[in-house]
Amino acid sequence: MRRSTEELLGELLRGVERELPRAVALRHRLHADPELAHAEVRTAAAVAQELPVPSVEAAGTGRLARIGPADGAVVAVRAELDGLPVSERTGVAFAAGGGVMHACGHDVHMAALVALARAAHQLGEALPAALLAVFQPSEEAYPSGAEQLAGGELAEIRPAAIVAAHVHPELPWGTVAVDPGAVNASCDLFEIAVEGASSHGAYPHRGRDPILALAQTVVALHAQVGRTIDPLHPAVLTVGVLEGGGAENVIPERARALGAVRAHRPADRLALRRLVEEVATGVAAAHGCRAIVQLVPGEPALENDPQISARARELLAGVDLEPAVEWRSCGSDDFAFFAALAPVAMAFVGLDGAEGFAGRPLHHPELLPPDAAVAAVARVQAVLYVAAALSRTGTA
């Protein structure tokens, strides 16, 4: 007999509850031994050891594990394997050393997905769609693990939907943001190299100053974003690196800046790319210099599927969670690459106010979601899986 949506979700949640002690222990092991992007060998092995079925390698260090029916629709649930080059300062017994840290909650996401996979395995063929547990490498660095999977192994599987849950310290504990449309921004990186002519600092008229040209380029870029993009459209430009010169009294031949542009709308993304090129070349030329602009395209904006998002919001009450107020950010996530394959939805699980949680932003050396976040993320992953099965396959 086919289970109702409520019965299916209830059985999954009871299974997750039984798996939580094991999942929390796994979270501690993963947190204590993080690895950087594309080097997550021990991490992937630890996850694979806890899965209820054999996994296959994908995108290098990634792992895929199919749970449930061997035929029919597949709903993929993603967690990230990699840590960050951050020196941990949480002070807990299972803190990492060596300058690498799970400072973005990936250890929580992985442990939660293992718990969900084990719970789903108990239902077996009764699942409305196969659950594909996707443990993705390199979310934090390029080349993107999601982009590699989308162009490789996942493209061959052709899932009906792909979903994910991510902890977030700016949302209240007990709430979940899962809104339709753009919830994260695209992100493109750029490098501006300005070439001038060297001279003694006492005789600047005999050279062409690339540092002055680059400094005015940075100011002009920030000013022009507000004059190019509709102020009601999210858009951000950041210059994070400035390099140039080697002595106080020498005008150098070259100066360099590194930065990023972010936007929610494709048209604004293209406009920002053009803006960087036009402003850099124009300002440099006005100073008698030459600008060389290189742009590295990154992830597109993350747009949640309206149907999956709506279904998930309806189901949250059944797992003792509440929909958060509408929440969108100019953060970015390579999960957005999966939208080229199937409808996607990412939910953000609040941490603010959780017992024992010291409010810190993502990527902070003191960020430490509580162990209770493993249960919260696993419940939200279960909600997203059921919502996707209901919305995209018509089988739940």
ABEGO torsion letter per residue (X at the ends): XBBBAAAAAAAAAAAAAAAAAAAAAAAAAAAABBBBBGABAAAAAAAAAABABBBBBBGGABBBBBBEBABEBBBBBBBBABBBBBBBAAGBAABBBGGBBBAAGAAAAAAAAAAAAAAAAAAEAABABBBBBBBBBGAABOBBAAAAAAABAAAAAGBABBBBBBBBAABBBGBBBBBBEBABBBBBBBBBBBBBBBBBAABAAABBBAAAAAAAAAAAAAAAAAAABBAABBBBBBBABBBEEABAABBBABBBBBBBBBBABAAAAAAAAAAAAAAAAAAAAAAGBBBBBBBBBBBBBBBBBAAAAAAAAAAAAAAGBBBBBBBBBABBBAAAAAAAABBBBBBBBBABGBBGBBBBBBGBAABBBBAAAAAAAAAAAAAAAAAAAAAAAGAX
